Every structure is written in C-alpha cells, then in structure tokens.
Amino acid sequence: MTLIVPAIACLFVVTLCYASVCAGSPFGTCRKCNGFGFATTTDRKGRAKRGKHCRRCKGRGKRVRIGRWIYNRAQRIYREGTH
C-alpha cells in the first residue's frame, strides 16, 4: 500500500508531462528516417548519398505523436457526434 501511492503520483506526473509535450509540439521526428525524410545509403566509394523517400512519414521527416493522434481522433468523434 505504501508503494502504490507514490507510483500513482509518478504516473500522473509523467502523463501530465507527455500531454504538455503533445500540446506544445504535436509533431516529432520520424523514427525510421531520423527526420531526414529519406533513407541514407552509400555509394561505391563509401560516401553517404540520398536514398528513397521514407514511406512512414512520406518524405516529410515529421510524424504526429501518439498522444496527439488520440486527442485529434477524440475531438473528431466528439464534433461528429454533436452535429
């Protein structure tokens, strides 16, 4: 019982921090291409060169955070339900 209260408080703080990050910066860098928007490959001499467009972020280098995606979906469902 004594460990449950601090664990819940810690989870609450982490959730509030993540919600503030999602509100302040709804887009994060793509994890697949590291924000470049394309895959990096090497040529025959070993130098880096531009590869194909990233399919996950469609070449933008940014993605919507999961928390922001859930918020956007909930807002859309609410708007469609009230009209």
Contacts in CASP RR format, 6 or more apart in sequence:
PFRMAT RR
TARGET T0000
AUTHOR 0000-0000-0000
METHOD contacts of the structure
MODEL  1
MTLIVPAIACLFVVTLCYASVCAGSPFGTCRKCNGFGFATTTDRKGRAKR
GKHCRRCKGRGKRVRIGRWIYNRAQRIYREGTH
18 67 0 8 1.000
19 67 0 8 1.000
21 65 0 8 1.000
22 65 0 8 1.000
22 67 0 8 1.000
22 68 0 8 1.000
22 71 0 8 1.000
23 68 0 8 1.000
25 65 0 8 1.000
26 64 0 8 1.000
26 65 0 8 1.000
26 68 0 8 1.000
27 62 0 8 1.000
27 63 0 8 1.000
27 64 0 8 1.000
27 65 0 8 1.000
27 68 0 8 1.000
28 62 0 8 1.000
28 63 0 8 1.000
28 64 0 8 1.000
28 65 0 8 1.000
29 35 0 8 1.000
29 61 0 8 1.000
29 62 0 8 1.000
29 63 0 8 1.000
30 37 0 8 1.000
30 54 0 8 1.000
30 56 0 8 1.000
30 57 0 8 1.000
30 60 0 8 1.000
30 61 0 8 1.000
30 62 0 8 1.000
30 63 0 8 1.000
31 56 0 8 1.000
31 63 0 8 1.000
32 54 0 8 1.000
32 56 0 8 1.000
32 57 0 8 1.000
33 39 0 8 1.000
33 54 0 8 1.000
33 56 0 8 1.000
33 57 0 8 1.000
33 59 0 8 1.000
33 61 0 8 1.000
35 57 0 8 1.000
35 61 0 8 1.000
35 62 0 8 1.000
36 54 0 8 1.000
36 61 0 8 1.000
37 53 0 8 1.000
37 54 0 8 1.000
37 57 0 8 1.000
37 59 0 8 1.000
37 60 0 8 1.000
37 61 0 8 1.000
38 50 0 8 1.000
38 51 0 8 1.000
38 52 0 8 1.000
38 53 0 8 1.000
38 54 0 8 1.000
38 59 0 8 1.000
39 51 0 8 1.000
39 52 0 8 1.000
39 54 0 8 1.000
40 48 0 8 1.000
40 49 0 8 1.000
40 50 0 8 1.000
40 51 0 8 1.000
41 48 0 8 1.000
41 49 0 8 1.000
41 50 0 8 1.000
41 51 0 8 1.000
42 48 0 8 1.000
42 49 0 8 1.000
43 49 0 8 1.000
53 59 0 8 1.000
54 61 0 8 1.000
56 63 0 8 1.000
57 63 0 8 1.000
64 72 0 8 1.000
END
